[in-house]
Amino acid sequence: VTLPENGSDSQDVDRTLNAFLDDFDLSLAAAMELMFPPIIREMKKLEENILPLYRFFRQFWGPFAQGPAAIISRYRNEVVGSVDAMGLRTLWLLESGDSYVLSSESGVIPFQYLSSEPKPLAPGEKVMISIGDRESKLMSHQEIQSEVKETFYRLRPDFKITTHPPIDPISFKKPRE
């Protein structure tokens, strides 16, 4: 990805996400997970079958996209809302009738029109809204992570996760031989 020499953080994120989407054919969910992987503490909570992929993301990207940021990104018929891994910016998920709203403020919809209590996304959490012709579907972060795993292994069935030198990013200790 070629970034402009004096580009802002936002421009760099935008160009990188567009490259992941257009040049590498990733879904918006996969691009956002790769761009903003969980911090080490949160990785400890991941299911064993998805942990190696997220270790790869963290090793590939490092600690560069940490925030503070609350991001709402749209591509085609998908919208992903994401909070930085440290939770330094707030992003609210609101439901009103048959609509979902992502906002930095919880009061953008009058109380009487809300279907449920506004929900702040947790540090590092993402949600995805798939926009359909008749209705939209909300996906949790766990559902996004499962989809991301399927996407990466579908695009690259030969994908093998290796690290050199072999360091376990969860503990930062070299494995014993």
ROBA-604171 format. One record per residue: residue number from 1; residue in one letter; x, z, y of N, C-alpha, C in turn. Coordinates in steps of 0.05 Angstrom, whole numbers. Atoms other than C-alpha are relative to their C-alpha. Layout:
N
NODE   seq   type      n_u      n_w      n_v     ca_u     ca_w     ca_v      c_u      c_w      c_v
NODE   NUM      A        X        Z        Y        X        Z        Y        X        Z        Y
...
% end
This chain:
177
NODE   seq   type      n_u      n_w      n_v     ca_u     ca_w     ca_v      c_u      c_w      c_v
NODE     1      V       17        0      -23        0        0        0       18        0       25
NODE     2      T      -16        2      -25       30      -21       67      -16       15       22
NODE     3      L       12      -15      -21       15       29      121       13       -6       27
NODE     4      P      -13        6      -26       25       17      196       19       23        7
NODE     5      E      -21      -19       -7       86       51      224      -10       24       16
NODE     6      N       10      -22      -17       49       92      276      -30        6       -5
NODE     7      G       28       -5        6      -18       98      241       -7       29       -1
NODE     8      S        9      -28        2      -59      161      244       -5        8      -29
NODE     9      D        6      -10       27      -74      204      184      -26      -14      -10
NODE    10      S       25       13        8     -145      175      183        4      -29       -7
NODE    11      Q       -6       28        6     -119      103      185       14       -2      -27
NODE    12      D      -14        0       25      -71      118      128      -18        5      -24
NODE    13      V       19       -6       21     -126      148       86      -18      -24       -5
NODE    14      D       18       23        2     -173       90      101       13      -24      -14
NODE    15      R      -14       22       13     -121       37       82        6        5      -29
NODE    16      T       -6       -7       28     -101       73       19      -25       -1      -17
NODE    17      L       25        1       16     -173       83       -4       -8      -29       -4
NODE    18      N        7       28        3     -187        9       10       17      -14      -20
NODE    19      A      -17       12       20     -127      -11      -31       -8        8      -28
NODE    20      F        9      -10       26     -149       33      -89      -26      -14       -9
NODE    21      L       26       12        6     -219        2      -85        2      -30       -5
NODE    22      D        0       29        1     -203      -71      -72       23      -11      -17
NODE    23      D      -23       11       14     -133      -82     -101        2       10      -29
NODE    24      F       -3      -12       27     -136      -35     -161      -26        4      -15
NODE    25      D       27        0       13     -211      -40     -176       -9       27       -9
NODE    26      L       10      -27        7     -223       35     -177      -28        4       12
NODE    27      S       25       -8      -12     -291       64     -165        6       19       24
NODE    28      L       -4      -18      -23     -301      105     -101        7       28      -10
NODE    29      A       -5      -27       11     -303      169     -143       29        2      -10
NODE    30      A      -27       -1       11     -238      152     -178       21       -1       23
NODE    31      A      -19        2      -23     -203      132     -112        1       27       15
NODE    32      M        0      -25      -14     -225      197      -79       14       22      -16
NODE    33      E      -13      -20       17     -203      239     -138       31       -4       -1
NODE    34      L      -29        5       -1     -135      205     -139       12        7       27
NODE    35      M      -10       -5      -27     -127      210      -64        1       30        7
NODE    36      F        2      -28       -7     -149      283      -60       -3       16      -26
NODE    37      P        2      -15       26     -133      316     -128       -2       30        5
NODE    38      P        2      -29       -3     -147      389     -140       27       13        3
NODE    39      I      -25      -16       -1      -95      441     -123        4       13      -27
NODE    40      I       -8      -11       26      -58      474     -180      -19       21      -10
NODE    41      R       18      -22        8     -103      536     -180      -26      -11      -11
NODE    42      E       25       11        9     -165      493     -188        3      -16      -26
NODE    43      M       -5       16       25     -133      450     -243       -2       18      -24
NODE    44      K        2      -18       23     -131      512     -287      -28        2      -11
NODE    45      K       28       -2        8     -207      509     -290      -10      -25      -14
NODE    46      L        8       25       12     -209      437     -315       -2        2      -31
NODE    47      E        3        1       29     -231      421     -386       26      -12      -11
NODE    48      E      -25        9       13     -173      408     -434        1      -30       -3
NODE    49      N        0       29        4     -194      335     -445        5      -16       25
NODE    50      I       -4       15      -25     -187      317     -372       25       10       15
NODE    51      L      -23      -12      -13     -128      362     -352       24      -18        2
NODE    52      P      -24       17       -2      -72      312     -369       -3      -21       22
NODE    53      L        4       20      -21     -102      259     -323        3       12       28
NODE    54      Y       -2      -13      -26     -107      308     -265       28       10        5
NODE    55      R      -28       -7       -3      -36      332     -278       15      -25       10
NODE    56      F      -12       25       -9      -16      259     -270       -6       -5       29
NODE    57      F        8        4      -28      -55      253     -205       16       18       18
NODE    58      R      -14      -19      -17      -22      315     -177       30       -7        2
NODE    59      Q      -28        7        0       48      292     -197        4      -27       14
NODE    60      F       -2       26      -13       35      221     -172       -2        3       30
NODE    61      W        7       -2      -29        8      242     -104       14       23       14
NODE    62      G      -12      -24      -12       39      310      -93      -19       14       19
NODE    63      P       17      -16      -17       14      356      -39       -6      -13       27
NODE    64      F        2       14      -26        6      303       15      -28       -1       12
NODE    65      A       27        3      -10      -69      297       21      -15       27       -3
NODE    66      Q       11      -26        3      -87      370       29      -21        7       21
NODE    67      G       20       -6      -20     -127      370       93       14       13       24
NODE    68      P       28       -5        3     -156      401      132      -17      -25        4
NODE    69      A       18       23       -2     -211      350      121      -26        4      -15
NODE    70      A       25        3       14     -283      341      103       -6      -30        3
NODE    71      I        1       29        0     -292      269       84      -27      -10      -13
NODE    72      I       23       14       11     -354      226       74        8      -29       -1
NODE    73      S      -10       28        3     -335      158       46      -21      -16      -15
NODE    74      R       20       18       13     -381      100       28       13      -26       -7
NODE    75      Y       -9       26       10     -366       38      -13      -22      -11      -17
NODE    76      R       22       12       14     -420       -9      -36      -24       19       -2
NODE    77      N       24      -17        3     -476       34      -65        7       29       -8
NODE    78      E       -8      -27        6     -436       98      -72        9       15       26
NODE    79      V      -10      -18      -21     -423      156      -24       12       24      -13
NODE    80      V      -13      -24       10     -373      211      -38        5       18       23
NODE    81      G       -6      -20      -19     -369      275        1       21       18      -12
NODE    82      S      -23      -16       10     -305      316       -6       10       20       21
NODE    83      V      -12      -21      -17     -276      380       22       29        3       -8
NODE    84      D      -28       -4        6     -202      391       27        4       23      -20
NODE    85      A       -6      -18       22     -170      431      -29        1       29        9
NODE    86      M       -1      -27      -10     -162      492       15      -26       10       12
NODE    87      G       26       -7      -11     -233      491       41        1        5       30
NODE    88      L       -4       -5      -29     -210      488      114      -21      -13       17
NODE    89      R       22       13      -14     -267      442      135      -25        2      -17
NODE    90      T       26       -3       14     -340      452      117      -14      -26       -2
NODE    91      L       18       23        4     -384      398       88      -25       11      -15
NODE    92      W       26      -10       11     -457      413       73      -15      -22      -14
NODE    93      L       18       18       14     -502      380       22      -28       11        5
NODE    94      L       28       -8       -6     -575      381       44      -19      -19      -14
NODE    95      E       21       16       13     -637      356        8      -25        1       16
NODE    96      S       25        1      -16     -699      333       45      -18      -21      -14
NODE    97      G       18       18       14     -756      304        4       16      -16      -21
NODE    98      D      -14       16       19     -725      245      -32       27      -10       11
NODE    99      S      -26        7      -13     -661      243       11       21       21       -3
NODE   100      Y      -24      -18       -1     -592      273        7       14       -5       26
NODE   101      V      -15        3      -25     -552      286       70       26       16       -3
NODE   102      L      -26      -14       -2     -478      304       77        6        2       30
NODE   103      S       -4       -5      -28     -460      335      143       20       23        4
NODE   104      S      -18      -22       -7     -408      380      177      -16       24       10
NODE   105      E       17      -21      -10     -467      421      203      -24        4      -18
NODE   106      S       22       -5       18     -521      455      162      -27       -4       14
NODE   107      G       25        1      -15     -574      449      217       -8      -28        9
NODE   108      V        7       27      -10     -579      373      224      -29       -8       -8
NODE   109      I       28        5        8     -647      373      188      -15       26        6
NODE   110      P       16      -24       -5     -701      420      213       -8       14      -26
NODE   111      F        4      -17       24     -713      477      164      -25       -8      -15
NODE   112      Q       25        6       13     -785      457      149        1      -26      -17
NODE   113      Y       -2       24       15     -762      390      121       20        2      -24
NODE   114      L      -19       -4       22     -710      418       72      -15        5      -26
NODE   115      S       11       -5       27     -726      416       -2       13       24      -14
NODE   116      S      -15      -23       11     -674      470      -18       18       11       22
NODE   117      E      -19      -11      -19     -624      514       17       24      -18        3
NODE   118      P      -24       16       -4     -565      477       48       23       12      -17
NODE   119      K      -21       -9       18     -505      481        1       27       -9       12
NODE   120      P      -27        8       -9     -433      483       28       16       -7      -25
NODE   121      L      -18        7       22     -384      447      -17       23       19       -1
NODE   122      A      -22      -19        4     -330      492      -46       26      -14        6
NODE   123      P      -26       12       -4     -256      481      -32        7      -20      -22
NODE   124      G       -7       21       19     -235      415      -66      -24      -13      -13
NODE   125      E       23       11       13     -306      400      -88       -8      -27       11
NODE   126      K       11       26       -8     -335      330      -87      -27       -3      -12
NODE   127      V       26        9       11     -405      303      -97       -2      -30        5
NODE   128      M        4       29       -4     -426      231     -105      -29       -6       -1
NODE   129      I       27       10       -1     -491      198      -87        1      -30       -7
NODE   130      S        3       28        7     -506      133     -123      -27       -9       11
NODE   131      I       24        9      -14     -556       94      -81      -13      -22      -16
NODE   132      G       15       20       15     -608       56     -122      -21      -13       17
NODE   133      D       21       14      -15     -664       10     -102      -24       18        6
NODE   134      R       23      -18       -4     -718       63     -111        7       29        3
NODE   135      E       -8      -28       -3     -680      128     -115       30        2       -1
NODE   136      S      -28       -5        1     -612      158     -108        5       22      -20
NODE   137      K       -7      -20       20     -575      200     -159       24       16       10
NODE   138      L      -21      -18       -9     -532      260     -142       17        8      -25
NODE   139      M      -18       -7       22     -471      272     -186       17       24        9
NODE   140      S      -17      -24       -5     -434      339     -190       29       -8       -2
NODE   141      H      -29        5        2     -359      345     -186        9       -3      -29
NODE   142      Q       -7        2       28     -355      356     -261       -9      -28      -11
NODE   143      E        8       26        9     -395      292     -273       18      -22       11
NODE   144      I      -19       19      -12     -349      255     -225       26        0      -16
NODE   145      Q      -25       -1       15     -288      279     -263       -2      -13      -27
NODE   146      S        4       13       26     -317      255     -329        0      -31        4
NODE   147      E        1       28       -6     -331      187     -298       28      -11        7
NODE   148      V      -27        8       -8     -261      184     -268       17       -4      -25
NODE   149      K      -16        2       25     -230      196     -337       -8      -25      -14
NODE   150      E        8       24       13     -272      141     -367       10      -25       14
NODE   151      T       -9       23      -16     -254       93     -310       29       -5       -5
NODE   152      F      -29        4        3     -179      104     -317        7      -10      -28
NODE   153      Y       -7        8       27     -178       96     -392      -13      -27       -6
NODE   154      R       11       26        4     -224       35     -388       17      -21       13
NODE   155      L      -17       20      -14     -180        0     -337       28       -2      -13
NODE   156      R      -27       -1       13     -116       20     -374       -2       14      -27
NODE   157      P        2      -13       26     -130       33     -448       27        9      -11
NODE   158      D      -27       -6       10      -54       35     -459       12       23       17
NODE   159      F      -10      -20      -18      -47       89     -405       10       25      -15
NODE   160      K      -12      -24       13        0      144     -429       10       17       23
NODE   161      I       -9      -18      -21       14      205     -387       26       13       -8
NODE   162      T      -26      -12        5       87      224     -385       11       10       27
NODE   163      T      -13      -10      -25      128      263     -335       30        1       -6
NODE   164      H      -29       -1        2      202      258     -322       11       13       25
NODE   165      P       -4      -16       23      230      310     -322      -26       14       -9
NODE   166      P       25      -12       10      177      344     -366       -4       27       12
NODE   167      I        6      -25      -13      149      397     -321      -30        4       -1
NODE   168      D       28       -7        1       82      431     -331       -9        8       28
NODE   169      P        7       -7      -28       50      429     -261      -18       24        3
NODE   170      I       17      -24       -2        3      486     -278       17       24        4
NODE   171      S      -17      -24       -2       59      536     -286       27       -6       14
NODE   172      F      -26        8      -11      118      497     -256       23        9      -17
NODE   173      K      -21       -7       18      159      516     -316        6      -23      -18
NODE   174      K       -7       20       19      198      469     -359       -8        9      -28
NODE   175      P        7       -9       27      171      469     -430       24        7      -17
NODE   176      R      -22       -8       19      213      502     -483        3      -21      -21
NODE   177      E       -5       20       21      245      456     -533        3       13      -26
% end
